[in-house]
Amino acid sequence: MQLKLKLMNKPAEKINFRALGTDIYAEIVFGAAEEREKAKADLMTLESLYRAKQKIFCRFWPESELSQLNKNLKRFNKASQDILYLAGRALFYWQASGGLYDPRIIEILEKIGYQKDFRGSDFSKMKISENFDKIESDLNDNLKIKNGKIFFGRRMDFSGIAKGYITDLGAKFLKKRGWRNFLVDSGGDVFAAGENVNGEKWRIATEGVPEKKLMLNISDKGIATSGISRKKWEIGGKKFHHLINPKNPSYFSHELRTVSVIEKNTENADGRAKVLVLLGKEKGMKFAKKNKIAAVFLDYKGNIFASPEAKQYLAI
């Protein structure tokens, strides 16, 4: 049986690189051997796409478009379509989440030590204040879009949804190039199209869960996993992570390890997954059920909870 499956496997071309502060993996499954060179070239172009978008959204790079806009506050400035689009989506997610998603948390992130790329950060000698101000004002007063220009009343960080957005752009590029079976994984933000090398739906592991315990079967869907297991640190005996609750920024919940959301595209999954982590297990599940979100919750005890909409994707 194993020999038969091996003979049936389709060839695939893969690429690994680092961008957006995370590891990027992409795979194209093709049929004819002569398609390999095209797949290689398209994956190289995909990497270039990530490099270009990183120069727009990276808050750690002083010359990025986002950094330049953050230096020119309280006036309308010209902006790229990428910035304009994500600003609009940021307003949408802020409204849909009741303010739990908020791009203005950049100020709090910096105050708790997350001031540069996480891998290059040394939190051991940092000193921070104990309390941080809540973000209670209307985002619409600080973020405005008009006639192709954008207004920042305060500094913004769109990284909470940018990774999912760029993953979708990569998937759209590969589709335009004629590929039907591929996977793009941006450090847990994934779009899986068609079938894998075995001619089956893509089987996606959930961070923190053994593959024998749980896998997700998806095809032509986006999936995003948000959690605190990767970007967490300690300063002066207090534990921090990068998922900030703007309504209670001095409290850092450690109830949930990860939440994975399956949606029609990765950006939608990305925005919703972060909100569900901040809501916690009970409120998050209630929110997922009410809004018919396919979500899988993993707590720090190893317990798994799936919303009704997510159960169709489970491979247990």
QUITA-V30980 format. One record per backbone hydrogen bond with DSSP energy under -1.0 kcal/mol. NH is the residue of the N-H (numbers start at 1). CO is the residue of the C=O. If there is no record, write none. Layout:
# QUITA-V30980
nh: [NH:NH]
co: [CO:CO]
This chain:
# QUITA-V30980
nh: [5:6:7:8:9:10:13:15:17:19:22:24:25:26:27:28:29:30:35:36:39:40:41:42:43:44:45:46:47:48:49:50:51:52:53:54:55:56:57:58:64:65:66:68:69:70:72:74:77:79:84:85:86:87:88:89:90:91:92:93:94:95:96:97:98:99:105:107:109:110:111:112:113:114:115:120:121:126:135:141:142:143:144:146:149:150:151:153:157:161:162:165:166:167:168:169:170:171:172:173:174:175:176:177:178:179:182:183:184:185:186:187:190:191:192:193:196:199:202:204:209:213:214:216:217:218:220:221:222:223:224:225:226:228:232:233:235:238:240:242:244:248:251:257:258:259:260:261:262:263:269:270:271:272:273:274:275:276:277:278:279:280:284:285:286:287:288:289:290:291:293:295:296:297:298:299:300:302:305:307:310:313:315]
co: [1:2:3:4:5:197:28:26:24:22:19:17:185:15:183:13:181:11:32:33:35:36:37:38:39:40:41:42:43:44:45:46:47:48:49:50:51:53:53:54:61:55:56:64:65:66:69:152:150:148:80:81:82:83:84:85:86:87:88:89:90:91:92:93:95:94:102:104:105:106:107:108:110:109:113:117:118:123:246:138:139:139:151:149:146:77:144:142:103:158:158:161:162:163:164:165:166:167:168:169:170:171:172:173:175:174:193:27:191:25:189:23:223:184:221:182:200:196:218:216:206:210:210:204:313:202:192:192:263:190:261:188:259:257:230:240:238:235:233:231:242:245:248:298:298:226:296:224:294:222:265:266:267:268:269:270:271:272:273:274:275:276:280:281:282:283:284:285:286:287:288:293:260:305:258:303:255:299:297:295:307:310:215]
